[in-house]
Amino acid sequence: MSDLKNMYKTILGDPFPSEMKVQLGDQELVYRKRTWEIDGEEKGLRYGENPDQPAAVYELAEGSLTLGGVEFRGPGKGLVSALTEENMIQAGKHPGKTNLTDVDNAINMLQYLTAKPAALILKHNNPCGAAWSDKGVADALDKAFWSDRIAAFGGAVVVNRPMTLECAKIINSAYFEVVAAPAFEEGVVDELKKRKNLRILEIPGMAHLEELVNVPVLDFKSLIDGGIVMQQSFRNRILTADDFIPATAEKDGVEVAARKPTAQEADDLLFAWAVEAGVTSNSIIFARNGATVSIGTGEQDRVGCVELTIHKAYTKFADMLAFKEQGVSLYELKLKALKDKEAQAILDDIEARTRAEKGGLMGTAMVSDGFFPFRDGVDAALAHGVAAIAQPGGSIRDYEVIEAVNEASPQVAMVFTAQRSFKH
Protein backbone atom coordinates (compact mmCIF):
# COMPACT_ATOMS: atom_id res chain seq x y z
CA MET A 1 0.00 0.00 0.00
CA SER A 2 2.88 2.38 0.76
CA ASP A 3 4.11 1.97 -2.84
CA LEU A 4 0.68 3.00 -4.11
CA LYS A 5 0.70 6.13 -1.96
CA ASN A 6 4.23 6.96 -3.11
CA MET A 7 2.95 7.03 -6.69
CA TYR A 8 1.43 10.43 -5.93
CA LYS A 9 4.51 11.73 -4.09
CA THR A 10 7.20 10.73 -6.59
CA ILE A 11 8.33 13.62 -8.80
CA LEU A 12 9.86 12.38 -12.04
CA GLY A 13 11.68 15.60 -12.87
CA ASP A 14 11.25 17.93 -15.82
CA PRO A 15 13.12 16.93 -19.00
CA PHE A 16 11.71 19.72 -21.15
CA PRO A 17 13.93 22.52 -22.55
CA SER A 18 13.83 26.06 -21.22
CA GLU A 19 12.70 27.52 -24.53
CA MET A 20 10.34 26.54 -27.34
CA LYS A 21 9.94 28.25 -30.73
CA VAL A 22 6.99 27.97 -33.08
CA GLN A 23 7.45 29.16 -36.67
CA LEU A 24 4.27 29.94 -38.62
CA GLY A 25 5.36 31.03 -42.07
CA ASP A 26 7.47 34.11 -41.50
CA GLN A 27 6.08 34.72 -38.00
CA GLU A 28 7.89 33.29 -34.97
CA LEU A 29 6.63 32.84 -31.43
CA VAL A 30 9.06 32.21 -28.58
CA TYR A 31 7.83 30.45 -25.41
CA ARG A 32 9.82 30.20 -22.16
CA LYS A 33 9.36 27.49 -19.57
CA ARG A 34 7.97 28.59 -16.22
CA THR A 35 9.69 27.32 -13.08
CA TRP A 36 9.65 28.47 -9.46
CA GLU A 37 12.05 28.45 -6.55
CA ILE A 38 10.17 26.59 -3.83
CA ASP A 39 11.80 25.61 -0.54
CA GLY A 40 15.19 26.50 -1.96
CA GLU A 41 14.76 24.26 -5.00
CA GLU A 42 13.86 25.10 -8.61
CA LYS A 43 10.66 23.29 -9.56
CA GLY A 44 8.41 23.19 -12.59
CA LEU A 45 5.08 21.43 -12.81
CA ARG A 46 4.70 18.65 -10.26
CA TYR A 47 3.55 16.29 -13.02
CA GLY A 48 1.11 16.14 -15.92
CA GLU A 49 -2.39 14.72 -15.99
CA ASN A 50 -1.11 11.63 -14.15
CA PRO A 51 1.90 11.12 -11.83
CA ASP A 52 3.89 9.17 -14.44
CA GLN A 53 3.66 11.97 -17.02
CA PRO A 54 6.37 14.66 -16.81
CA ALA A 55 5.07 18.08 -17.87
CA ALA A 56 6.06 21.71 -18.32
CA VAL A 57 4.24 25.01 -18.72
CA TYR A 58 5.47 27.65 -21.18
CA GLU A 59 4.70 31.37 -21.35
CA LEU A 60 4.59 33.29 -24.63
CA ALA A 61 7.62 35.57 -24.29
CA GLU A 62 8.35 37.01 -27.73
CA GLY A 63 6.72 37.45 -31.11
CA SER A 64 3.37 38.41 -32.53
CA LEU A 65 0.87 36.61 -34.71
CA THR A 66 -1.76 37.72 -37.21
CA LEU A 67 -3.70 35.14 -39.20
CA GLY A 68 -6.55 35.84 -41.59
CA GLY A 69 -6.57 39.47 -40.50
CA VAL A 70 -7.08 38.49 -36.85
CA GLU A 71 -4.47 39.63 -34.32
CA PHE A 72 -3.74 37.06 -31.63
CA ARG A 73 -2.89 37.69 -27.99
CA GLY A 74 0.76 38.63 -27.61
CA PRO A 75 3.47 38.56 -24.93
CA GLY A 76 2.93 40.34 -21.63
CA LYS A 77 -0.68 39.16 -21.36
CA GLY A 78 0.09 35.98 -19.42
CA LEU A 79 -2.12 34.81 -16.58
CA VAL A 80 -1.55 31.24 -15.35
CA SER A 81 1.59 30.88 -17.47
CA ALA A 82 2.99 34.09 -15.95
CA LEU A 83 2.83 32.97 -12.31
CA THR A 84 5.92 33.93 -10.31
CA GLU A 85 7.09 32.91 -6.85
CA GLU A 86 5.47 36.11 -5.54
CA ASN A 87 2.14 35.09 -7.10
CA MET A 88 2.42 31.60 -5.62
CA ILE A 89 1.59 32.78 -2.12
CA GLN A 90 1.51 29.23 -0.81
CA ALA A 91 2.73 26.39 -3.01
CA GLY A 92 1.37 23.55 -0.89
CA LYS A 93 2.26 20.46 -2.85
CA HIS A 94 3.48 22.59 -5.73
CA PRO A 95 1.02 22.61 -8.65
CA GLY A 96 0.64 19.95 -11.27
CA LYS A 97 -0.82 20.29 -14.73
CA THR A 98 -4.43 19.72 -13.71
CA ASN A 99 -4.27 22.35 -10.95
CA LEU A 100 -3.17 25.02 -13.39
CA THR A 101 -5.46 23.98 -16.25
CA ASP A 102 -8.44 24.08 -13.88
CA VAL A 103 -7.56 27.67 -12.97
CA ASP A 104 -6.97 28.48 -16.62
CA ASN A 105 -10.39 27.19 -17.66
CA ALA A 106 -11.98 29.20 -14.86
CA ILE A 107 -10.35 32.31 -16.31
CA ASN A 108 -11.64 31.27 -19.72
CA MET A 109 -15.19 31.50 -18.35
CA LEU A 110 -14.60 34.51 -16.08
CA GLN A 111 -13.50 36.66 -19.02
CA TYR A 112 -17.20 36.74 -19.98
CA LEU A 113 -18.44 37.37 -16.42
CA THR A 114 -16.63 40.61 -15.55
CA ALA A 115 -19.85 42.61 -15.08
CA LYS A 116 -20.42 41.16 -11.59
CA PRO A 117 -18.45 39.48 -8.80
CA ALA A 118 -18.26 35.81 -9.84
CA ALA A 119 -16.96 32.54 -8.44
CA LEU A 120 -16.30 29.16 -10.00
CA ILE A 121 -15.39 25.79 -8.54
CA LEU A 122 -13.75 23.36 -10.97
CA LYS A 123 -12.93 19.67 -11.00
CA HIS A 124 -11.34 17.77 -13.88
CA ASN A 125 -11.34 20.92 -16.02
CA ASN A 126 -15.11 21.36 -15.78
CA PRO A 127 -17.12 23.69 -13.54
CA CYS A 128 -19.10 21.86 -10.88
CA GLY A 129 -20.56 25.11 -9.55
CA ALA A 130 -20.62 28.69 -10.83
CA ALA A 131 -22.36 31.90 -9.80
CA TRP A 132 -22.24 35.66 -10.04
CA SER A 133 -23.90 38.11 -7.68
CA ASP A 134 -24.51 41.81 -7.16
CA LYS A 135 -24.15 41.09 -3.42
CA GLY A 136 -20.44 40.32 -3.72
CA VAL A 137 -17.95 37.57 -4.32
CA ALA A 138 -18.69 35.67 -1.08
CA ASP A 139 -22.36 35.36 -2.01
CA ALA A 140 -21.32 34.10 -5.44
CA LEU A 141 -18.96 31.54 -3.91
CA ASP A 142 -21.61 30.33 -1.46
CA LYS A 143 -24.06 29.80 -4.32
CA ALA A 144 -21.43 28.05 -6.45
CA PHE A 145 -20.59 25.69 -3.58
CA TRP A 146 -24.17 24.70 -2.84
CA SER A 147 -24.98 24.11 -6.50
CA ASP A 148 -22.83 20.96 -6.24
CA ARG A 149 -21.34 20.45 -2.79
CA ILE A 150 -20.32 16.87 -3.59
CA ALA A 151 -18.28 17.59 -6.72
CA ALA A 152 -16.66 20.64 -5.10
CA PHE A 153 -14.61 18.34 -2.81
CA GLY A 154 -10.94 18.73 -3.72
CA GLY A 155 -11.65 21.30 -6.40
CA ALA A 156 -10.19 24.63 -7.45
CA VAL A 157 -11.88 27.87 -6.37
CA VAL A 158 -11.41 30.88 -8.64
CA VAL A 159 -12.97 34.33 -8.14
CA ASN A 160 -12.80 37.49 -10.26
CA ARG A 161 -12.68 40.03 -7.42
CA PRO A 162 -10.31 40.39 -4.44
CA MET A 163 -10.96 37.49 -2.12
CA THR A 164 -12.64 38.42 1.15
CA LEU A 165 -12.37 36.93 4.63
CA GLU A 166 -15.93 35.65 4.25
CA CYS A 167 -14.80 33.77 1.12
CA ALA A 168 -11.82 32.31 2.97
CA LYS A 169 -14.05 30.96 5.73
CA ILE A 170 -16.30 29.29 3.17
CA ILE A 171 -13.22 27.72 1.58
CA ASN A 172 -11.84 26.49 4.89
CA SER A 173 -15.18 24.97 5.84
CA ALA A 174 -14.66 22.35 3.12
CA TYR A 175 -11.72 20.77 1.29
CA PHE A 176 -10.16 22.42 -1.74
CA GLU A 177 -6.78 22.06 -3.41
CA VAL A 178 -6.37 25.39 -5.21
CA VAL A 179 -7.54 28.96 -4.65
CA ALA A 180 -6.94 31.74 -7.16
CA ALA A 181 -7.94 35.41 -7.15
CA PRO A 182 -6.72 38.74 -8.58
CA ALA A 183 -5.90 39.87 -5.02
CA PHE A 184 -6.54 39.03 -1.36
CA GLU A 185 -7.97 41.40 1.23
CA GLU A 186 -6.26 41.87 4.60
CA GLY A 187 -6.25 38.78 6.79
CA VAL A 188 -7.46 36.46 4.03
CA VAL A 189 -4.13 34.78 3.32
CA ASP A 190 -3.59 34.08 7.04
CA GLU A 191 -6.98 32.39 7.17
CA LEU A 192 -6.31 30.34 4.05
CA LYS A 193 -2.86 29.27 5.25
CA LYS A 194 -4.52 27.27 8.01
CA ARG A 195 -4.66 24.62 5.27
CA LYS A 196 -0.92 24.05 4.68
CA ASN A 197 -1.36 22.03 1.48
CA LEU A 198 -3.72 24.54 -0.13
CA ARG A 199 -2.21 26.11 -3.23
CA ILE A 200 -2.89 29.87 -3.02
CA LEU A 201 -2.40 31.75 -6.30
CA GLU A 202 -2.58 35.49 -6.88
CA ILE A 203 -3.16 36.38 -10.53
CA PRO A 204 -3.32 40.20 -10.83
CA GLY A 205 -4.22 40.08 -14.52
CA MET A 206 -7.61 38.63 -13.59
CA ALA A 207 -8.63 42.14 -12.55
CA HIS A 208 -8.45 43.19 -16.20
CA LEU A 209 -10.05 40.28 -18.04
CA GLU A 210 -12.38 42.59 -19.97
CA GLU A 211 -9.30 43.73 -21.93
CA LEU A 212 -8.71 40.19 -23.19
CA VAL A 213 -12.24 39.28 -24.28
CA ASN A 214 -12.29 37.90 -27.81
CA VAL A 215 -8.59 38.41 -28.41
CA PRO A 216 -7.79 34.84 -29.45
CA VAL A 217 -4.84 32.64 -28.63
CA LEU A 218 -3.24 29.87 -30.64
CA ASP A 219 -4.88 26.64 -29.48
CA PHE A 220 -2.86 23.44 -29.95
CA LYS A 221 -4.33 19.94 -29.83
CA SER A 222 -1.96 16.99 -29.97
CA LEU A 223 -2.82 13.84 -31.91
CA ILE A 224 -1.86 10.41 -30.62
CA ASP A 225 0.47 9.96 -33.64
CA GLY A 226 2.46 13.04 -32.65
CA GLY A 227 0.68 15.32 -35.08
CA ILE A 228 -0.85 18.67 -34.12
CA VAL A 229 -4.20 20.28 -34.81
CA MET A 230 -4.03 24.05 -34.56
CA GLN A 231 -7.03 26.33 -34.20
CA GLN A 232 -8.01 29.83 -33.19
CA SER A 233 -9.43 29.77 -29.68
CA PHE A 234 -13.18 30.08 -29.14
CA ARG A 235 -14.58 33.61 -29.13
CA ASN A 236 -17.97 34.10 -27.50
CA ARG A 237 -20.32 36.26 -29.58
CA ILE A 238 -22.91 36.56 -26.77
CA LEU A 239 -21.48 39.32 -24.58
CA THR A 240 -24.79 41.00 -23.64
CA ALA A 241 -28.38 39.80 -23.55
CA ASP A 242 -29.04 41.85 -26.69
CA ASP A 243 -26.68 39.56 -28.62
CA PHE A 244 -29.18 36.68 -28.47
CA ILE A 245 -31.38 36.49 -31.55
CA PRO A 246 -35.09 35.61 -31.60
CA ALA A 247 -35.87 31.93 -32.11
CA THR A 248 -37.87 31.66 -35.30
CA ALA A 249 -38.25 28.98 -37.95
CA GLU A 250 -40.34 28.25 -41.04
CA LYS A 251 -41.87 25.05 -42.39
CA ASP A 252 -44.15 24.70 -45.41
CA GLY A 253 -44.67 28.45 -45.49
CA VAL A 254 -45.67 28.66 -41.83
CA GLU A 255 -43.40 30.58 -39.45
CA VAL A 256 -43.21 30.04 -35.71
CA ALA A 257 -41.56 32.28 -33.12
CA ALA A 258 -40.74 31.58 -29.49
CA ARG A 259 -41.52 33.80 -26.53
CA LYS A 260 -38.88 36.42 -25.71
CA PRO A 261 -37.15 35.89 -22.32
CA THR A 262 -37.89 38.20 -19.41
CA ALA A 263 -35.02 40.38 -18.15
CA GLN A 264 -34.16 37.88 -15.38
CA GLU A 265 -34.36 34.93 -17.77
CA ALA A 266 -32.11 36.72 -20.25
CA ASP A 267 -29.60 37.49 -17.50
CA ASP A 268 -29.52 33.83 -16.47
CA LEU A 269 -29.14 32.70 -20.08
CA LEU A 270 -26.27 35.16 -20.55
CA PHE A 271 -24.58 33.87 -17.39
CA ALA A 272 -25.06 30.22 -18.32
CA TRP A 273 -23.80 30.74 -21.88
CA ALA A 274 -20.61 32.30 -20.46
CA VAL A 275 -20.09 29.25 -18.25
CA GLU A 276 -20.83 27.02 -21.24
CA ALA A 277 -17.56 28.17 -22.83
CA GLY A 278 -15.69 26.07 -20.27
CA VAL A 279 -17.78 22.89 -20.26
CA THR A 280 -16.86 19.73 -22.16
CA SER A 281 -19.40 18.94 -24.90
CA ASN A 282 -22.02 17.65 -25.36
CA SER A 283 -23.20 19.74 -22.45
CA ILE A 284 -26.29 21.26 -20.87
CA ILE A 285 -26.49 23.85 -18.08
CA PHE A 286 -29.48 24.76 -15.91
CA ALA A 287 -29.17 28.07 -14.04
CA ARG A 288 -31.39 30.30 -11.91
CA ASN A 289 -30.81 33.68 -10.24
CA GLY A 290 -27.20 33.84 -11.37
CA ALA A 291 -26.12 30.39 -10.23
CA THR A 292 -25.83 27.00 -11.84
CA VAL A 293 -28.39 24.44 -10.69
CA SER A 294 -26.93 21.51 -12.62
CA ILE A 295 -24.20 21.03 -15.22
CA GLY A 296 -24.13 18.04 -17.57
CA THR A 297 -20.85 17.33 -19.35
CA GLY A 298 -19.35 15.15 -22.01
CA GLU A 299 -22.34 13.14 -23.17
CA GLN A 300 -22.55 11.65 -26.64
CA ASP A 301 -26.21 12.43 -27.34
CA ARG A 302 -28.17 15.59 -26.69
CA VAL A 303 -31.28 14.14 -25.04
CA GLY A 304 -29.10 11.86 -22.90
CA CYS A 305 -27.19 14.88 -21.67
CA VAL A 306 -30.44 16.65 -20.74
CA GLU A 307 -31.60 13.57 -18.84
CA LEU A 308 -28.25 13.22 -17.04
CA THR A 309 -28.28 16.90 -16.06
CA ILE A 310 -31.82 16.56 -14.69
CA HIS A 311 -30.77 13.48 -12.68
CA LYS A 312 -27.81 15.42 -11.27
CA ALA A 313 -30.09 18.29 -10.27
CA TYR A 314 -32.35 15.99 -8.27
CA THR A 315 -29.36 14.30 -6.61
CA LYS A 316 -27.64 17.58 -5.69
CA PHE A 317 -30.88 19.09 -4.38
CA ALA A 318 -31.54 16.08 -2.14
CA ASP A 319 -27.94 16.12 -0.92
CA MET A 320 -28.24 19.82 -0.09
CA LEU A 321 -31.29 19.10 2.08
CA ALA A 322 -29.60 16.12 3.75
CA PHE A 323 -26.41 18.01 4.52
CA LYS A 324 -28.03 21.22 5.73
CA GLU A 325 -30.67 19.48 7.84
CA GLN A 326 -28.93 16.28 8.98
CA GLY A 327 -25.22 17.09 8.62
CA VAL A 328 -24.60 14.06 6.38
CA SER A 329 -24.42 13.49 2.65
CA LEU A 330 -27.34 11.96 0.77
CA TYR A 331 -25.31 8.78 0.34
CA GLU A 332 -24.50 8.53 4.04
CA LEU A 333 -28.19 8.99 4.81
CA LYS A 334 -29.14 6.26 2.34
CA LEU A 335 -26.66 3.87 3.96
CA LYS A 336 -28.01 4.65 7.42
CA ALA A 337 -31.59 4.21 6.19
CA LEU A 338 -30.90 0.56 5.34
CA LYS A 339 -30.83 -0.27 9.06
CA ASP A 340 -32.61 2.65 10.73
CA LYS A 341 -36.36 3.28 10.28
CA GLU A 342 -36.09 6.86 11.51
CA ALA A 343 -33.37 7.58 8.97
CA GLN A 344 -35.53 5.95 6.29
CA ALA A 345 -38.40 8.27 7.19
CA ILE A 346 -36.09 11.27 6.94
CA LEU A 347 -34.80 10.05 3.57
CA ASP A 348 -38.34 9.51 2.30
CA ASP A 349 -39.27 13.06 3.29
CA ILE A 350 -36.21 14.55 1.59
CA GLU A 351 -36.86 12.59 -1.60
CA ALA A 352 -40.53 13.63 -1.57
CA ARG A 353 -39.61 17.31 -1.20
CA THR A 354 -37.01 16.95 -3.94
CA ARG A 355 -39.64 15.55 -6.31
CA ALA A 356 -42.09 18.30 -5.34
CA GLU A 357 -39.46 20.94 -6.10
CA LYS A 358 -38.42 19.08 -9.28
CA GLY A 359 -34.83 19.07 -8.09
CA GLY A 360 -34.74 22.88 -8.03
CA LEU A 361 -35.28 23.01 -11.81
CA MET A 362 -38.56 24.94 -11.82
CA GLY A 363 -38.07 28.36 -13.36
CA THR A 364 -34.53 27.67 -14.53
CA ALA A 365 -32.84 28.85 -17.69
CA MET A 366 -31.22 26.14 -19.81
CA VAL A 367 -28.42 26.45 -22.34
CA SER A 368 -27.17 23.85 -24.78
CA ASP A 369 -23.76 24.08 -26.48
CA GLY A 370 -25.18 22.56 -29.69
CA PHE A 371 -28.54 22.70 -31.41
CA PHE A 372 -31.32 20.23 -30.65
CA PRO A 373 -31.51 17.71 -33.50
CA PHE A 374 -34.91 16.58 -32.20
CA ARG A 375 -37.44 18.10 -29.81
CA ASP A 376 -36.98 15.24 -27.31
CA GLY A 377 -34.24 17.04 -25.40
CA VAL A 378 -36.42 20.13 -25.02
CA ASP A 379 -39.45 18.08 -24.02
CA ALA A 380 -37.37 16.35 -21.32
CA ALA A 381 -36.45 19.73 -19.83
CA LEU A 382 -39.97 21.13 -20.10
CA ALA A 383 -41.27 18.27 -17.96
CA HIS A 384 -39.21 19.59 -15.05
CA GLY A 385 -40.23 23.24 -15.21
CA VAL A 386 -37.55 24.98 -17.27
CA ALA A 387 -38.65 28.53 -18.14
CA ALA A 388 -36.21 29.71 -20.83
CA ILE A 389 -33.77 28.11 -23.26
CA ALA A 390 -30.80 29.34 -25.30
CA GLN A 391 -29.28 27.17 -28.00
CA PRO A 392 -27.36 27.73 -31.25
CA GLY A 393 -30.26 27.07 -33.63
CA GLY A 394 -29.75 25.92 -37.19
CA SER A 395 -31.27 22.44 -36.93
CA ILE A 396 -33.56 21.24 -39.71
CA ARG A 397 -36.04 20.60 -36.87
CA ASP A 398 -35.91 24.09 -35.32
CA TYR A 399 -39.59 24.41 -36.23
CA GLU A 400 -40.48 21.39 -34.08
CA VAL A 401 -38.23 22.54 -31.23
CA ILE A 402 -39.93 25.95 -31.16
CA GLU A 403 -43.32 24.27 -31.30
CA ALA A 404 -42.33 22.34 -28.16
CA VAL A 405 -41.67 25.50 -26.10
CA ASN A 406 -44.80 27.18 -27.48
CA GLU A 407 -46.95 24.21 -26.50
CA ALA A 408 -45.68 24.36 -22.91
CA SER A 409 -47.95 25.87 -20.27
CA PRO A 410 -46.83 28.39 -19.25
CA GLN A 411 -45.13 29.16 -22.56
CA VAL A 412 -41.34 28.79 -22.39
CA ALA A 413 -38.94 31.34 -23.87
CA MET A 414 -36.25 30.46 -26.40
CA VAL A 415 -33.47 32.38 -28.12
CA PHE A 416 -30.71 31.41 -30.53
CA THR A 417 -27.00 32.12 -30.07
CA ALA A 418 -26.15 31.58 -33.76
CA GLN A 419 -22.94 30.03 -32.49
CA ARG A 420 -21.97 26.58 -31.30
CA SER A 421 -19.86 26.27 -28.14
CA PHE A 422 -18.30 22.81 -28.35
CA LYS A 423 -15.21 22.12 -26.23
CA HIS A 424 -13.26 18.88 -26.58
Salt bridges, closest charged atoms under 4 A:
ASP14 OD2 - LYS33 NZ 2.98
GLU19 OE1 - LYS21 NZ 3.99
GLU19 OE2 - ARG32 NE 3.55
GLU49 OE2 - LYS97 NZ 2.83
GLU59 OE1 - ARG34 NH2 2.44
GLU62 OE2 - ARG32 NH2 2.33
ASP139 OD2 - LYS143 NZ 3.38
ASP148 OD1 - LYS316 NZ 3.16
GLU177 OE1 - ARG199 NH1 3.70
GLU191 OE1 - LYS194 NZ 2.93
GLU211 OE2 - HIS208 ND1 3.94
GLU265 OE1 - ARG259 NH1 3.17
ASP267 OD2 - LYS116 NZ 3.05
ASP319 OD1 - ARG149 NH2 2.88
GLU325 OE1 - ARG353 NH2 2.71
ASP349 OD2 - ARG353 NH2 3.02
ASP369 OD1 - ARG302 NH1 2.77
ASP379 OD2 - ARG375 NE 2.82
GLU407 OE1 - ARG375 NH2 3.07
